[in-house]
């Protein structure tokens, strides 16, 4: 019996011995401080014949390898870790990776639409990583931008956010998502809120390029480009789930987010859903110590027995009619069809409830009643589908190619009714947009220039179709009038018979490393644009029935980067920019809310800029301290300005039941914008970090006969200072946001800056807030976040904003990764 047991146990013991002798090497990647698994990190050997991605436990299983191989581990926001494979033991090996708080060799995509080292580019660029977005824990993508302290964001309502780059805003800055331009034929020149249709919880990174970028991006990129990159599905990651829930007290916000990744060897899928609900926003209770003026809402509109009434607001600091909700969905598929070829299908959908236009609803008439009984945006809908082909194989014509084919469907509406009036107007705009972008990159050997010459070239085409509709209902009688009526149709916001707009651009950009310390670049773009509009059966009897307009133009850029001794770096760049007048500029009919009606002008020409940037960078103490200074000067030509005009020989007409002065856009604007940006990033110790920045902009209107010498959209000086402390599983941050005065004498006379919402005769007071947030890793897969914003509960407003800033705000959030 004993011999029988021995015979049975012998094969098992031999199998265990063989298994132990050939145990597979497994690496588990963790954050050095929190011990949190790093999911989606990349591991590869020196020759890159082996490459793998860490799973949802941070584990990487090694495949076949050569004796003496070195393995490299990379993860965004962390220092690259290398290990001689011979030193690894069979079984599990723990790799602790250290955060790279001050990244010195970042790769950016926004400058030329393909990867490049940040230090080789002459432009000012801000990179916001997924880690930064999660730590800042903001509710919207507009807040992602403003949370950097380097981008000013204007808000007319809680469901809003209009970024300003170097004093240029709305249709003079460009928003791009995953290589697809969001700017469309009806982006207006005032304030926009379209950026909030991007889900902040699915963004992998956001790159902001300051200054004109028309050579690479075409029309609208006068002030800069904001490129949002959503997360991509990850191969070889069987299942990873991310979940987040957040509550904010200042507006009773509840946000819930869930995304999950299914990744196999050559196919991967990423699914994301976010639902956010925002209540009415509360203002700060304590007067601003710089200026004690308070913006309170004494009454708000209500309706009783079919009659509009003014309801006393029992809590004047509560901004009634600001809440809304929003749903964001994303589905991406990624397929690898060869060693150097990938396909990505990207579907994004965003919709919201009605979004109240608080600034309009808060205007109180001389008799103590609200000016508007109803004023809101209808559901803001954005559908985007895109297909991307990426090839990295070396060919005669390129080393890397990206092709993006896209379709967008946009719907937005405006719903308004004046207090005491019975007409409820709903104006709806629908857009269908087709787009094609192809970008190539090629490394060249051009004689005396050497082997470090890089050629970027590409083509871009977009086609916009706009449909405008108006429905007017008498809330007392139920009578309905629409823009489709054959007799006495209701007027639409844009041309009644529809409109189309096409953009075509071809660009070439060359960058050359003359030596180790000198890099030069030059680019040129040719553009052709077309706009067609049919005003149809317009009730105003416009003097023009249709528009058929063609414009062409050429833009260029030059750049120089000089890497000086002692880790100084000098960057100089020149660029010209342009913006083609769109359907909103040429064909819009609307009431600006102050007894003025704006009518179409079909003779508009493109706006143009010339830009000069000079930047100086310095690194100290092994790159632990970095200082940056940028100065810029922008010449504005043929800028669209609002001017008085006549309509059928009259300087005023009855519009929306009132006699209104007639105005239109015209290319009479001349001006300059100049400013400076300074920042410092310092790592005093491994656990104590300092970030501080300040932006200053000045704009001068040099238009002949201008009523003001000041340009609109120019924010006051603003900035942010932050100190971070890392303590084992906790990360603390104390930060302050601050804005300087925008004095009354600095306001533009155009009205875009909303002087009626400032302190009468003074302007918009300076302000400062103090804030605190902390992240605590309860478990490697679970993180608790707490924050207190506007700790002093200061009562203030941002420049050009008709909405009070949030008061003291307590935020609690829980994030899980499984």
C-alpha positions in Angstrom: 0.0 0.0 0.0 2.9 2.4 0.8 4.5 1.7 -2.6 1.2 2.4 -4.3 1.0 5.8 -2.6 4.5 6.6 -3.7 3.8 5.7 -7.3 0.7 7.9 -7.2 2.5 10.9 -5.6 5.6 10.7 -7.8 4.1 12.2 -11.0 2.4 15.0 -9.0 5.7 15.9 -7.3 7.6 15.8 -10.6 4.9 18.1 -12.2 5.2 20.6 -9.3 9.0 20.6 -9.6 8.9 21.2 -13.4 6.2 23.9 -13.0 8.3 25.6 -10.3 11.4 25.4 -12.5 9.6 27.0 -15.4 7.3 29.4 -13.6 6.3 32.3 -15.9 7.6 35.7 -15.0 4.8 38.1 -14.1 5.1 41.8 -13.2 2.6 43.7 -11.2 2.8 47.5 -11.7 1.7 49.7 -8.8 1.8 53.4 -7.8 4.8 53.8 -5.5 2.9 55.7 -2.9 -0.7 54.4 -3.0 0.1 50.8 -4.1 -2.8 51.3 -6.6 -2.6 48.9 -9.6 -1.7 50.7 -12.8 -4.1 49.5 -15.4 -3.3 49.9 -19.1 0.5 50.5 -18.6 2.7 49.3 -21.5 5.6 46.9 -21.2 8.0 46.2 -24.0 11.6 45.0 -24.6 14.5 46.8 -26.2 13.8 45.6 -29.7 10.1 46.0 -29.2 9.5 42.4 -30.4 7.5 42.0 -27.2 4.7 44.4 -26.0 2.0 43.9 -23.5 -0.6 45.9 -21.5 -1.2 45.5 -17.8 -4.6 44.1 -16.8 -7.1 45.3 -14.3 -4.8 44.1 -11.5 -1.8 45.8 -13.0 -0.3 42.5 -14.0 1.8 41.8 -17.2 2.7 38.3 -18.1 6.0 37.9 -20.0 6.0 36.0 -23.3 9.1 34.8 -25.2 12.2 36.9 -24.7 15.9 36.8 -25.3 18.5 36.3 -22.6 19.8 39.7 -21.5 16.6 41.6 -22.6 15.7 44.8 -20.8 12.0 45.5 -20.1 10.6 49.0 -20.1 7.4 50.0 -18.4 5.5 53.2 -19.4 2.4 54.8 -18.0 1.1 58.3 -18.7 2.0 60.6 -15.8 4.7 58.3 -14.4 8.5 58.0 -14.9 9.6 55.3 -17.3 10.9 52.2 -15.4 13.4 49.8 -16.8 14.5 46.4 -15.5 17.1 43.8 -16.7 15.0 40.7 -17.2 17.8 38.5 -15.8 17.1 40.1 -12.4 13.5 39.1 -12.3 12.5 36.0 -10.4 10.0 33.4 -11.7 6.5 34.2 -10.4 5.2 37.6 -9.3 7.5 40.6 -9.4 6.2 43.9 -7.9 7.2 47.1 -9.9 6.6 50.4 -8.0 6.4 53.3 -10.5 6.9 56.9 -9.4 4.7 59.8 -10.5 6.3 62.2 -12.9 4.7 65.4 -11.6 6.9 67.7 -13.6 7.1 66.0 -17.0 10.1 67.1 -19.0 9.6 65.2 -22.3 5.9 65.3 -22.9 4.5 64.2 -26.3 1.7 66.4 -27.7 -0.6 65.7 -30.6 -2.4 69.1 -31.0 0.3 71.1 -32.8 0.5 69.1 -36.0 -2.3 66.5 -35.4 0.4 63.8 -35.0 2.8 63.0 -32.1 5.7 65.4 -31.4 7.9 66.3 -28.4 6.5 69.4 -26.6 10.0 70.9 -26.2 10.5 71.0 -30.0 7.5 73.2 -30.6 7.5 77.0 -30.6 3.9 77.4 -29.4 2.5 77.7 -25.9 0.7 74.5 -25.1 -1.2 73.3 -22.0 -1.7 69.5 -21.4 -4.4 68.2 -19.1 -4.0 64.5 -18.5 -6.7 62.0 -17.4 -5.0 61.9 -14.0 -5.3 65.7 -13.7 -9.0 65.6 -14.7 -9.8 63.0 -12.1 -8.0 64.9 -9.4 -9.7 68.2 -10.2 -13.0 66.3 -10.2 -15.0 68.9 -12.2 -18.6 68.7 -13.5 -18.2 69.8 -17.1 -15.5 70.0 -19.9 -15.7 73.8 -19.7 -14.6 73.4 -16.1 -11.7 71.2 -17.2 -10.3 74.2 -19.1 -11.0 76.8 -16.3 -9.5 74.5 -13.6 -6.1 75.0 -15.1 -6.1 78.7 -14.2 -4.8 79.4 -17.7 -8.1 79.5 -19.7 -10.8 82.1 -18.9 -14.4 80.7 -19.2 -17.5 82.9 -19.5 -20.9 81.7 -18.3 -24.3 83.1 -19.1 -26.1 80.2 -17.4 -25.1 77.2 -15.3 -25.3 74.9 -18.3 -22.7 77.0 -20.2 -19.0 77.7 -20.6 -17.4 79.8 -23.3 -13.6 79.5 -23.4 -11.5 82.6 -24.1 -8.0 82.2 -25.5 -5.9 85.3 -25.7 -8.9 87.6 -25.8 -10.6 85.7 -28.6 -13.8 83.6 -28.0 -16.6 81.6 -29.5 -16.2 81.3 -33.3 -12.6 82.7 -33.1 -11.3 79.7 -31.2 -11.5 76.1 -32.4 -12.8 73.0 -30.5 -11.8 69.6 -31.8 -12.7 66.2 -30.4 -10.8 63.1 -31.5 -9.6 64.8 -34.6 -13.0 66.1 -35.6 -13.8 69.9 -35.6 -16.8 70.8 -33.6 -17.0 74.4 -34.8 -19.8 74.6 -37.4 -21.7 77.0 -39.6 -23.7 78.5 -36.8 -21.1 79.1 -34.2 -21.7 82.7 -33.2 -19.4 85.5 -32.2 -20.8 86.2 -28.7 -20.7 83.3 -26.1 -21.0 79.6 -26.7 -21.8 76.6 -24.5 -21.1 73.7 -26.9 -18.0 72.5 -25.1 -20.2 71.1 -22.3 -21.6 68.5 -24.6 -18.2 66.7 -24.2 -18.2 64.2 -21.3 -15.4 65.2 -18.9 -15.3 61.7 -17.4 -14.2 59.9 -20.6 -11.5 62.3 -21.6 -8.0 60.8 -21.8 -6.3 64.2 -22.2 -7.0 67.7 -23.3 -4.4 69.8 -25.1 -4.8 73.6 -25.5 -2.7 75.3 -28.1 -2.6 79.1 -27.6 -2.3 81.4 -30.6 -3.2 81.1 -34.2 -3.2 77.6 -35.6 -4.8 78.1 -39.0 -2.1 76.4 -41.0 -2.9 73.0 -39.5 -6.6 73.5 -38.4 -8.0 76.1 -40.9 -10.7 78.5 -40.2 -11.6 79.7 -36.6 -8.3 78.9 -35.0 -7.4 82.5 -34.4 -7.0 82.5 -30.6 -6.0 78.8 -30.4 -7.2 75.2 -30.4 -8.7 73.1 -27.6 -8.4 69.4 -28.6 -10.2 66.8 -26.5 -9.0 63.2 -26.8 -11.4 60.6 -25.4 -10.1 57.4 -23.9 -9.4 54.6 -26.4 -10.2 50.9 -25.9 -7.2 48.9 -24.7 -6.1 45.6 -26.2 -5.4 42.5 -24.1 -7.4 43.9 -21.1 -10.2 41.3 -20.7 -12.4 43.5 -18.4 -11.9 46.7 -16.7 -14.7 48.7 -15.0 -14.4 52.4 -13.9 -17.2 53.9 -11.8 -17.7 57.3 -10.2 -20.4 59.0 -8.2 -20.2 62.7 -7.0 -22.3 65.1 -5.0 -21.8 68.9 -4.8 -23.8 70.9 -2.2 -23.8 74.3 -4.0 -26.3 73.2 -6.6 -27.2 69.7 -5.3 -25.3 68.1 -8.2 -25.5 64.3 -8.5 -23.3 62.8 -11.2 -22.8 59.1 -11.9 -20.4 57.6 -14.4 -19.6 54.1 -15.6 -17.3 52.8 -18.3 -15.9 49.4 -19.1 -13.3 48.1 -21.4 -13.3 44.7 -23.1 -10.0 44.0 -24.7 -8.7 41.0 -26.7 -5.6 40.5 -28.8 -6.8 42.4 -31.9 -10.2 43.8 -30.9 -11.2 46.1 -28.0 -14.4 47.9 -26.9 -15.0 50.8 -24.6 -18.5 51.7 -23.4 -19.2 54.8 -21.3 -22.3 56.4 -19.7 -22.6 59.5 -17.6 -25.7 61.1 -16.1 -25.5 64.4 -14.3 -28.3 66.3 -12.5 -27.8 69.9 -11.4 -30.1 71.9 -9.2 -30.3 75.7 -8.8 -27.0 77.4 -8.1 -26.4 79.2 -4.8 -24.3 82.4 -4.6 -21.8 83.2 -1.9 -23.3 84.8 1.2 -20.3 87.0 2.2 -19.6 90.2 0.4 -16.5 90.5 -1.6 -14.0 92.3 0.6 -12.7 94.1 -2.5 -16.1 95.5 -3.4 -19.3 94.8 -1.5 -21.8 95.0 -4.3 -24.2 92.0 -4.3 -26.2 90.6 -7.2 -29.4 89.1 -5.8 -32.5 87.8 -7.4 -35.4 89.6 -5.7 -38.2 88.1 -7.9 -38.6 85.4 -10.5 -41.4 84.7 -13.0 -44.3 82.4 -12.3 -47.7 81.7 -13.8 -51.0 81.6 -12.0 -54.5 81.4 -13.6 -53.0 81.9 -17.0 -51.3 85.1 -15.9 -47.7 85.9 -15.4 -46.8 86.9 -11.9 -43.6 88.0 -10.1 -42.9 85.7 -7.2 -40.8 87.0 -4.3 -37.7 85.0 -3.9 -37.5 84.0 -0.2 -33.8 83.3 -0.7 -32.3 86.0 -3.0 -28.9 84.2 -3.0 -30.5 81.1 -4.7 -30.4 81.7 -8.4 -33.7 80.2 -9.4 -34.1 78.5 -12.8 -30.5 77.5 -13.3 -30.7 73.7 -12.9 -30.6 71.1 -15.7 -29.6 67.6 -16.4 -27.4 65.9 -19.0 -26.8 62.4 -20.4 -23.5 61.5 -22.2 -22.9 58.2 -24.0 -19.7 56.9 -25.7 -19.0 53.7 -27.6 -15.7 53.0 -29.2 -14.4 50.0 -31.0 -10.7 49.5 -31.9 -9.5 46.8 -34.3 -5.9 45.9 -35.2 -5.8 44.4 -38.7 -2.1 44.2 -39.0 1.1 45.0 -37.1 1.0 48.7 -38.2 -2.7 49.2 -39.0 -5.5 50.1 -36.6 -9.2 51.0 -37.1 -11.3 53.0 -34.5 -15.0 53.5 -34.7 -16.1 56.3 -32.4 -19.8 57.0 -31.4 -20.7 59.9 -29.1 -24.1 61.1 -28.1 -25.0 63.9 -25.7 -28.4 65.4 -24.8 -29.8 67.5 -22.0 -32.9 68.8 -20.5 -34.0 72.4 -21.2 -31.3 74.8 -19.9 -32.6 78.0 -18.5 -30.9 81.2 -19.7 -30.3 82.7 -16.3 -28.9 86.1 -17.4 -32.0 86.9 -19.4 -34.4 85.6 -16.7 -32.6 87.7 -14.0 -33.2 91.1 -15.8 -35.8 93.1 -13.8 -37.8 95.9 -15.4 -38.4 99.3 -13.8 -41.9 98.1 -12.5 -40.2 95.3 -10.5 -41.3 92.5 -12.8 -39.0 90.2 -14.8 -38.4 91.1 -18.4 -38.8 87.4 -19.5 -41.4 85.0 -18.4 -39.5 82.1 -20.1 -36.1 82.0 -21.7 -34.3 78.7 -22.1 -32.3 76.6 -24.5 -34.1 73.4 -25.6 -32.3 70.1 -25.3 -28.8 70.4 -26.6 -28.2 67.3 -28.7 -24.9 66.2 -30.3 -24.3 63.0 -32.2 -20.9 62.2 -33.6 -19.8 59.1 -35.4 -16.3 58.8 -36.8 -14.1 56.2 -38.4 -10.3 56.5 -38.0 -7.6 54.6 -39.9 -4.1 54.8 -38.4 -1.1 53.4 -40.2 2.5 53.6 -38.9 4.3 51.6 -41.6 7.1 53.3 -43.4 6.3 53.9 -47.1 7.7 56.1 -49.8 5.2 58.9 -49.0 4.7 58.7 -45.2 5.8 57.1 -41.9 2.5 57.6 -40.3 -1.0 58.4 -41.5 -4.2 59.2 -39.8 -7.5 59.3 -41.8 -10.7 60.4 -40.0 -14.1 60.3 -41.7 -16.9 61.8 -39.5 -20.6 62.6 -39.4 -22.2 65.0 -36.9 -25.9 65.8 -36.2 -26.4 68.8 -34.0 -29.7 70.2 -32.7 -30.2 73.3 -30.6 -33.2 75.5 -29.9 -34.2 78.7 -28.1 -37.5 79.0 -26.3 -38.6 82.4 -25.0 -41.6 84.5 -24.0 -41.7 88.0 -22.6 -43.3 88.7 -19.3 -47.0 89.5 -19.8 -47.0 88.4 -23.4 -48.8 85.3 -24.7 -46.5 84.4 -27.6 -44.2 81.5 -26.9 -41.5 81.2 -29.5 -39.4 78.1 -30.2 -36.6 78.5 -32.7 -34.9 75.2 -33.7 -31.7 74.7 -35.6 -30.5 71.4 -37.0 -27.2 70.6 -38.6 -25.8 67.7 -40.6 -22.0 67.8 -40.9 -19.7 65.5 -43.0 -16.0 65.7 -42.5 -12.8 64.2 -43.8 -9.3 64.7 -42.4 -6.1 63.0 -43.7 -2.8 63.8 -42.0 0.5 62.3 -43.1 4.0 62.5 -41.5 7.3 61.7 -43.2 10.9 61.7 -42.1 13.2 63.1 -44.8 16.8 63.3 -45.7 17.3 66.6 -47.5 20.9 67.2 -48.3 22.5 69.8 -46.1 19.5 69.9 -43.8 20.5 66.4 -42.5 18.4 63.5 -41.5 16.2 65.1 -38.9 13.7 66.8 -41.2 10.0 66.0 -40.6 7.3 66.7 -43.1 3.6 67.0 -42.1 1.0 67.5 -44.7 -2.7 66.9 -45.0 -6.1 67.7 -46.4 -9.4 68.7 -44.7 -12.9 68.9 -46.0 -16.2 69.7 -44.1 -19.7 70.1 -45.4 -22.4 71.7 -43.2 -26.1 71.8 -43.9 -28.3 74.0 -41.7 -32.1 73.8 -41.3 -33.9 76.5 -39.3 -37.4 76.3 -38.0 -39.7 78.5 -35.9 -42.9 77.6 -34.0 -44.9 80.3 -32.2 -47.8 79.4 -29.9 -50.2 81.7 -28.2 -50.3 80.3 -24.7 -53.8 81.8 -24.1 -55.6 80.7 -27.3 -53.5 77.8 -28.4 -53.1 79.3 -31.9 -49.9 78.1 -33.7 -47.8 79.9 -36.4 -44.8 78.3 -37.9 -42.1 79.2 -40.4 -43.6 76.7 -42.9 -46.9 78.6 -43.2 -47.6 79.7 -46.7 -49.2 82.9 -45.5 -47.5 85.1 -42.9 -44.8 82.6 -41.8 -42.9 83.1 -38.6 -39.3 84.4 -39.1 -36.5 82.0 -38.5 -33.1 82.7 -36.9 -31.2 81.6 -40.0 -32.1 81.6 -43.7 -35.6 80.2 -44.1 -34.9 78.0 -47.1 -31.8 76.4 -45.6 -28.1 77.0 -46.0 -24.9 75.1 -46.7 -21.3 75.8 -46.0 -18.1 73.9 -47.2 -14.5 74.1 -46.1 -11.6 72.8 -48.1 -8.0 73.1 -47.0 -4.6 71.7 -47.9 -1.5 72.2 -45.7 2.2 71.5 -45.6 4.5 71.9 -42.5 8.2 71.2 -42.4 10.2 71.0 -39.2 14.0 70.5 -39.2 16.6 69.8 -36.5 19.5 71.8 -37.8 21.6 70.5 -34.9 21.1 69.5 -31.2 20.2 73.1 -30.2 18.3 74.7 -33.2 14.9 73.6 -34.6 13.1 75.5 -37.3 9.6 75.0 -38.8 7.6 76.6 -41.6 4.1 75.9 -42.9 1.6 77.0 -45.5 -2.1 76.3 -46.0 -4.4 77.0 -49.0 -8.1 77.4 -48.3 -11.3 77.5 -50.4 -14.7 78.0 -48.8 -18.3 78.3 -50.1 -21.5 79.4 -48.5 -25.0 79.1 -50.0 -28.2 80.3 -48.4 -31.8 80.7 -49.4 -33.8 83.2 -47.4 -37.0 81.8 -48.9 -40.4 83.3 -48.0 -39.1 85.6 -45.3 -41.7 87.8 -43.6 -39.3 90.7 -43.3 -39.0 91.0 -47.1 -35.2 91.1 -47.1 -33.6 92.9 -50.0 -31.7 89.7 -50.9 -33.3 86.3 -51.7 -30.2 84.1 -51.7 -26.4 84.1 -51.1 -23.8 82.2 -53.1 -20.4 83.2 -51.8 -16.9 81.9 -52.4 -13.7 82.9 -50.6 -10.1 81.8 -50.9 -7.0 82.5 -48.9 -3.5 81.5 -47.9 -2.0 81.4 -44.4 1.5 80.6 -43.2 3.7 80.1 -40.1 7.3 80.2 -39.1 8.9 78.9 -35.9 12.2 78.7 -34.3 13.3 76.9 -31.1 16.7 77.5 -29.6 18.0 75.3 -26.8 20.5 77.4 -25.0 23.1 76.4 -22.4 22.1 76.1 -18.7 18.7 74.6 -19.8 17.4 77.8 -21.2 15.0 77.5 -24.2 13.9 80.3 -26.5 10.9 79.9 -28.9 9.9 82.5 -31.5 7.0 82.0 -33.9 5.0 84.0 -36.5 1.7 82.9 -37.9 -1.2 84.3 -39.9 -4.8 83.2 -39.2 -8.2 83.5 -40.8 -11.8 82.9 -40.1 -14.4 82.5 -42.9 -17.7 84.3 -42.2 -20.3 81.6 -41.5 -24.1 81.3 -41.7 -24.4 83.0 -38.3 -22.3 86.0 -39.4 -24.0 86.4 -42.8 -27.6 85.2 -42.5 -28.7 85.6 -38.9 -31.8 87.6 -37.9 -32.2 88.1 -34.2 -33.0 90.5 -31.4 -30.1 91.2 -29.1 -32.3 91.9 -26.1 -31.8 95.7 -25.9 -34.1 97.2 -28.6 -31.7 96.2 -31.4 -32.3 93.9 -34.3 -29.4 92.5 -36.4 -30.0 91.7 -40.0 -28.0 89.9 -42.6 -25.0 91.3 -44.5 -24.1 89.2 -47.6 -20.9 91.1 -48.4 -18.7 89.9 -45.5 -15.1 88.8 -46.1 -12.8 86.6 -43.9 -11.3 88.0 -40.7 -7.5 87.9 -40.6 -4.8 88.0 -38.0 -1.0 88.2 -37.8 0.6 86.8 -34.7 4.0 87.1 -33.1 4.9 84.9 -30.1 8.1 84.9 -28.0 8.6 82.3 -25.2 11.4 81.8 -22.7 11.7 78.6 -20.7 14.2 77.7 -17.9 14.7 74.6 -15.9 16.6 74.5 -12.5 17.8 71.9 -10.1 17.6 68.7 -12.2 14.3 69.9 -13.8 12.6 70.1 -10.4 11.7 73.8 -11.1 10.4 75.0 -14.4 9.7 78.7 -15.3 7.9 79.8 -18.4 7.2 83.3 -19.8 5.4 84.1 -23.1 4.7 87.4 -24.7 2.4 87.8 -27.7 1.1 90.4 -30.1 -1.8 90.0 -32.5 -2.8 92.3 -35.4 -6.5 92.1 -36.3 -7.7 92.9 -39.8 -11.1 93.0 -41.3 -12.6 92.0 -38.0 -16.4 91.7 -37.9 -17.9 94.6 -36.0 -21.5 95.5 -35.3 -22.5 98.8 -36.9 -25.7 100.7 -37.5 -27.3 100.3 -40.9 -30.6 100.8 -42.7 -33.2 98.3 -43.8 -35.3 99.2 -46.8 -34.2 102.8 -46.3 -35.2 102.8 -42.6 -32.8 102.9 -39.6 -35.4 100.9 -37.4 -38.1 98.4 -37.8 -40.7 96.6 -35.8 -39.3 93.3 -34.6 -40.6 91.1 -31.9 -43.4 93.6 -31.1 -41.1 96.6 -30.6 -39.4 99.3 -32.6 -35.8 98.2 -32.9 -32.6 99.9 -34.2 -31.2 98.1 -37.3 -27.6 96.8 -37.1 -25.4 94.3 -39.0 -21.9 92.8 -39.1 -19.3 94.5 -41.3 -15.6 94.1 -42.0 -14.6 97.5 -40.5 -12.7 96.2 -37.5 -9.1 96.9 -36.9 -7.2 96.3 -33.6 -4.4 94.7 -31.7 -4.3 92.3 -28.8 -1.2 91.9 -26.8 -0.4 90.1 -23.5 1.8 87.9 -21.4 1.7 84.6 -19.6 4.0 83.5 -16.8 4.1 80.2 -14.8 6.3 78.3 -12.4 6.2 74.6 -11.5 8.4 73.5 -8.6 9.0 70.1 -6.9 10.4 71.2 -3.5 10.5 67.6 -2.3 9.0 64.4 -3.7 5.9 65.2 -1.7 5.5 69.0 -1.9 4.7 70.7 -5.2 3.9 74.2 -6.3 2.1 75.4 -9.4 1.4 79.1 -10.1 0.4 81.0 -13.3 -0.7 84.5 -14.3 -2.3 85.6 -17.6 -2.7 89.2 -18.7 -4.3 90.4 -22.0 -5.0 93.9 -23.4 -7.0 94.7 -26.5 -7.2 98.0 -28.4 -9.9 98.8 -30.9 -8.4 100.8 -33.8 -11.5 100.9 -35.9 -12.1 104.3 -37.4 -15.0 106.0 -35.6 -15.2 103.3 -32.9 -17.2 104.4 -29.9 -14.6 102.8 -27.6 -10.9 102.2 -27.7 -11.3 98.8 -26.1 -11.9 95.4 -27.7 -14.6 93.1 -26.4 -14.0 89.6 -25.0 -10.8 90.8 -23.2 -10.7 89.3 -19.6 -8.9 91.0 -16.8 -5.6 89.5 -15.5 -6.3 86.1 -13.8 -4.4 83.2 -12.5 -4.1 80.3 -10.0 -1.6 79.2 -7.3 -1.6 75.7 -6.0 0.3 73.7 -3.4 0.1 69.9 -3.3 1.1 67.6 -0.5 1.4 63.8 -1.0 1.3 61.7 2.1 1.3 58.0 1.5 -2.3 57.2 0.3 -3.4 60.8 0.5 -3.0 63.8 -1.8 -3.9 67.2 -0.5 -4.2 70.4 -2.5 -4.7 74.0 -1.3 -5.3 76.4 -4.2 -6.4 79.9 -4.9 -8.0 81.4 -8.0 -7.9 85.1 -8.6 -9.0 87.7 -11.0 -8.1 91.4 -11.2 -10.5 94.3 -11.7 -12.2 94.9 -15.1 -12.8 98.6 -14.7 -15.7 100.4 -16.4 -13.3 102.4 -18.5 -11.9 99.1 -20.0 -15.3 97.8 -21.3 -16.0 97.7 -25.0 -19.0 99.7 -26.3 -20.3 96.7 -28.3 -22.2 95.2 -25.4 -20.7 91.7 -25.7 -19.0 92.2 -22.4 -22.4 92.5 -20.6 -21.8 95.8 -18.7 -25.4 95.6 -17.5 -24.4 92.7 -15.3 -21.4 94.5 -13.7 -21.3 97.0 -10.9 -22.8 100.2 -12.3 -20.1 102.8 -13.1 -17.3 100.5 -11.7 -17.1 97.4 -13.8 -16.4 93.9 -12.5 -14.6 93.8 -9.1 -11.5 91.8 -8.5 -11.9 88.6 -6.4 -10.0 85.8 -4.9 -11.1 82.4 -3.6 -9.4 79.8 -1.4 -10.1 76.1 -1.9 -9.1 72.7 -0.7 -9.3 69.2 -2.0 -8.0 65.8 -0.9 -7.9 62.3 -2.4 -7.6 59.3 -0.2 -7.0 55.8 -1.5 -9.2 53.6 0.7 -8.2 50.6 -1.3 -6.0 50.1 -4.3 -9.2 50.0 -6.3 -11.2 52.6 -4.4 -10.6 56.4 -4.0 -12.5 58.9 -1.9 -12.3 62.5 -2.9 -13.4 65.5 -0.7 -13.3 69.2 -1.5 -14.4 72.6 -0.2 -14.5 75.3 -2.8 -14.8 79.0 -2.1 -14.2 78.4 1.6 -14.9 82.0 2.5 -18.3 81.8 0.7 -17.4 85.0 -1.3 -20.1 86.7 -3.4 -18.6 87.5 -6.8 -19.0 87.3 -10.6 -16.7 86.6 -13.4 -16.2 89.2 -16.2 -18.9 89.3 -18.9 -21.0 86.9 -16.9 -24.6 87.3 -15.9 -24.5 84.5 -13.4 -23.1 84.6 -9.9 -20.2 82.3 -9.2 -20.8 79.4 -6.9 -20.7 80.0 -3.1 -19.2 77.6 -0.6 -19.3 74.2 -2.1 -18.8 70.8 -0.4 -17.9 68.0 -2.8 -17.7 64.3 -2.1 -16.9 61.7 -4.7 -16.1 58.0 -4.8 -14.1 56.4 -7.6 -13.7 52.7 -8.2 -11.6 50.7 -10.6 -12.3 47.0 -10.9 
